[in-house]
Amino acid sequence: MRPTLAHRRILEASAWFAGLTPARSASILTAASIATAPDGGRVYSAGDAPNGLWAVLEGQVRLVGYPAGGLEILVRILGPGAWFGELSTLDGLPRPHDAIAFGAASLLHLSQPAVERLCALDPILFRDLGLLVCANQRAALSFIEQRAGQPVAARIARALLKAADEAGGTGPIPIRQAELASVVGVSRQTLNRGLRKLETAGVVGLGYASIDIIDRPRLTKLGGPGATWG
């Protein structure tokens, strides 16, 4: 299956893709295909050889890293329009993370040979892919800085708001507390205490493997500097 106009509109939610020249974005879509992944399916695993560039069309993909034996860290939650896999696609080295579908996902796939062919025909695409690396790296660095410099209360609120946006902004957020704890950088017990306080205050609702934001303005305020929940 080839990308459609509806798929292009989803992808243009990405500032990176929207910023490409019309000819370059058209060449990517012409060379790409549509793939699907079931809930829990791996798009690729840490240590795999690069298999090209990916973008989320529907559903979610989670990037999971393993910095030490037995330790698992949720690196990013990717929703529709997000591009990923660009680092190994460019340097040819093994994948640094697992990319795992959370729920059934529809994906755009530009294979490694297709990337190399397009770059040979249009070398400026190398620069565009470099800009994608930079954008994703800046997002990661910003996340690390926020997590290191904010109190736990604000980090939980910000993580919930970001996860909600990446999930489309409506309905319960499909995330497990263990995953959210790894994003916030706290133990699951500490996270659970914070979430229970939010639930008691009527800010969120807790479900099985999901969290529903009930009062977003208040949660946004709690995500500000110096936020505490008592």
ZADO-140613 format. One record per residue (C-alpha): residue number from 1; residue in three letters; x, y, z. Coordinates in steps of 0.001 Angstrom, whole numbers, plus 500000, padded with zeros to 6 digits. Example, Ala and Ser with C-alpha at 12.3 -4.5 7.8 and 13.67 -1.06 7.14 Angstrom:
1  ALA  512300  495500  507800
2  SER  513670  498940  507140
END
This chain:
1  MET  500000  500000  500000
2  ARG  501240  503466  499085
3  PRO  500766  506707  501079
4  THR  497619  508700  500341
5  LEU  496751  512388  500566
6  ALA  495309  511708  504030
7  HIS  498648  510267  505095
8  ARG  500458  513352  503780
9  ARG  498232  515568  505918
10  ILE  499112  513542  509004
11  LEU  502819  513761  508232
12  GLU  502651  517508  507694
13  ALA  501889  517857  511402
14  SER  505651  517354  511729
15  ALA  507523  520644  511356
16  TRP  510375  518680  509792
17  PHE  508312  517096  507029
18  ALA  506259  520251  506453
19  GLY  509509  522156  505980
20  LEU  510773  519969  503131
21  THR  510504  521253  499574
22  PRO  507410  519927  497764
23  ALA  509608  517915  495391
24  ARG  511563  516321  498237
25  SER  508507  515396  500308
26  ALA  506845  513984  497176
27  SER  509902  511843  496430
28  ILE  509822  510426  499957
29  LEU  506128  509552  499712
30  THR  506587  507992  496279
31  ALA  509376  505732  497561
32  ALA  507676  504879  500873
33  SER  505225  502153  501783
34  ILE  502665  501629  504542
35  ALA  503316  499041  507255
36  THR  501322  497937  510274
37  ALA  502390  496692  513691
38  PRO  500185  494894  516232
39  ASP  500024  495894  519883
40  GLY  503442  495096  521335
41  GLY  504958  494479  517893
42  ARG  508535  495600  517397
43  VAL  509300  497906  514504
44  TYR  512935  497208  515322
45  SER  514975  496146  518359
46  ALA  518036  497600  520055
47  GLY  521115  496224  518321
48  ASP  519387  495648  514976
49  ALA  520960  496876  511766
50  PRO  519218  499998  510417
51  ASN  516104  499273  508383
52  GLY  515286  502775  507216
53  LEU  513227  505756  508284
54  TRP  509808  505506  509943
55  ALA  506878  507780  510771
56  VAL  503740  507159  512806
57  LEU  500460  507501  510899
58  GLU  498035  506027  513438
59  GLY  498485  504765  516977
60  GLN  501652  505080  519023
61  VAL  505225  503828  519042
62  ARG  507339  503801  522179
63  LEU  511142  504034  522095
64  VAL  512609  501985  524941
65  GLY  516264  501966  525982
66  TYR  518302  499672  528224
67  PRO  521185  501691  529735
68  ALA  522137  498983  532277
69  GLY  521407  495337  532913
70  GLY  517796  494888  533959
71  LEU  516996  498609  533655
72  GLU  514405  499742  531123
73  ILE  513781  503409  530278
74  LEU  510968  504796  528185
75  VAL  512773  507308  525995
76  ARG  509924  508765  523939
77  ILE  506249  508296  523139
78  LEU  505588  508944  519453
79  GLY  502163  509786  518064
80  PRO  500843  510500  514552
81  GLY  503201  512628  512462
82  ALA  506336  511744  514437
83  TRP  509410  510527  512534
84  PHE  511949  508171  514061
85  GLY  514852  505879  513233
86  GLU  516865  508606  511545
87  LEU  520048  508208  513614
88  SER  520949  504661  512554
89  THR  519619  505349  509078
90  LEU  522278  508023  508691
91  ASP  525301  506526  510467
92  GLY  524634  502869  509627
93  LEU  525227  501749  513221
94  PRO  522917  499437  515236
95  ARG  519627  500698  516615
96  PRO  520061  502249  520096
97  HIS  516474  501521  521232
98  ASP  513555  499183  520807
99  ALA  510697  500728  518807
100  ILE  507494  499045  520026
101  ALA  503878  499623  518961
102  PHE  501546  500498  521815
103  GLY  498198  499391  520469
104  ALA  497863  498644  516768
105  ALA  499877  501147  514733
106  SER  500009  502235  511100
107  LEU  503423  503398  509927
108  LEU  505109  504989  506956
109  HIS  508336  503183  506030
110  LEU  511139  504452  503841
111  SER  513516  501487  503514
112  GLN  517272  501812  503937
113  PRO  517930  501218  500202
114  ALA  515262  503803  499362
115  VAL  516875  506381  501664
116  GLU  520284  505757  500082
117  ARG  518848  505971  496571
118  LEU  517016  509242  497253
119  CYS  520100  510772  498879
120  ALA  522224  509790  495873
121  LEU  519740  511531  493570
122  ASP  519244  514528  495868
123  PRO  522217  515002  498258
124  ILE  520475  517891  500056
125  LEU  518273  515204  501623
126  PHE  521306  514293  503768
127  ARG  521127  517775  505279
128  ASP  517380  517455  505849
129  LEU  517887  514149  507648
130  GLY  520609  515802  509700
131  LEU  518084  518469  510710
132  LEU  515694  515715  511797
133  VAL  518455  514239  513978
134  CYS  519041  517694  515473
135  ALA  515339  518290  516159
136  ASN  514907  514949  517905
137  GLN  518148  515400  519824
138  ARG  517095  518853  521023
139  ALA  513768  517428  522173
140  ALA  515614  514715  524106
141  LEU  518023  517214  525706
142  SER  515159  519502  526686
143  PHE  513418  516568  528318
144  ILE  516553  515620  530266
145  GLU  517088  519203  531457
146  GLN  513480  519557  532583
147  ARG  513584  516251  534428
148  ALA  516803  517190  536222
149  GLY  515799  520731  537158
150  GLN  512147  520448  538208
151  PRO  510484  519149  541345
152  VAL  508801  515758  541059
153  ALA  505303  517291  541130
154  ALA  505968  519446  538074
155  ARG  507675  516596  536240
156  ILE  504665  514311  536679
157  ALA  502274  517017  535465
158  ARG  504431  517871  532455
159  ALA  504905  514214  531550
160  LEU  501145  513661  531610
161  LEU  500479  516716  529453
162  LYS  503136  515692  526936
163  ALA  501844  512117  526799
164  ALA  498314  513423  526253
165  ASP  499435  515634  523360
166  GLU  501371  512773  521763
167  ALA  498302  510538  522103
168  GLY  496181  513042  520194
169  GLY  494961  515225  523055
170  THR  491604  513498  523605
171  GLY  490497  510554  525691
172  PRO  492467  508575  528270
173  ILE  496239  508367  527826
174  PRO  497246  504748  527141
175  ILE  500252  504484  529442
176  ARG  501248  502175  532274
177  GLN  502503  503637  535531
178  ALA  505828  501825  535171
179  GLU  506359  503549  531819
180  LEU  505370  506948  533169
181  ALA  507694  506487  536157
182  SER  510618  505890  533789
183  VAL  509766  509079  531880
184  VAL  509519  511148  535073
185  GLY  512627  509553  536574
186  VAL  511099  508391  539865
187  SER  510207  505080  541433
188  ARG  506810  503598  540686
189  GLN  505862  504067  544351
190  THR  506664  507791  544235
191  LEU  504732  508171  541005
192  ASN  501726  506309  542396
193  ARG  501579  508601  545432
194  GLY  501615  511649  543167
195  LEU  498925  510257  540881
196  ARG  496694  509345  543820
197  LYS  496918  512935  545058
198  LEU  495909  514167  541612
199  GLU  493032  511697  541500
200  THR  491788  512765  544932
201  ALA  491933  516395  543818
202  GLY  489849  515598  540724
203  VAL  492635  516452  538283
204  VAL  493057  512990  536744
205  GLY  491266  509680  536641
206  LEU  493257  506456  536917
207  GLY  492293  503392  534885
208  TYR  493904  500121  533916
209  ALA  496991  501015  531860
210  SER  495521  504460  531229
211  ILE  495233  507905  532803
212  ASP  492480  510394  531966
213  ILE  493158  514121  532358
214  ILE  489985  515603  533862
215  ASP  491152  519155  534648
216  ARG  493826  520129  532105
217  PRO  494091  523826  533115
218  ARG  494829  522843  536696
219  LEU  497307  520179  535612
220  THR  499040  522782  533429
221  LYS  499324  525081  536426
222  LEU  500748  522241  538517
223  GLY  503373  521734  535830
224  GLY  504720  525239  536381
225  PRO  507855  526185  538329
226  GLY  507785  525350  542029
227  ALA  504607  523295  541852
228  THR  503721  521201  544899
229  TRP  500718  519087  545798
230  GLY  500949  519321  549526
END
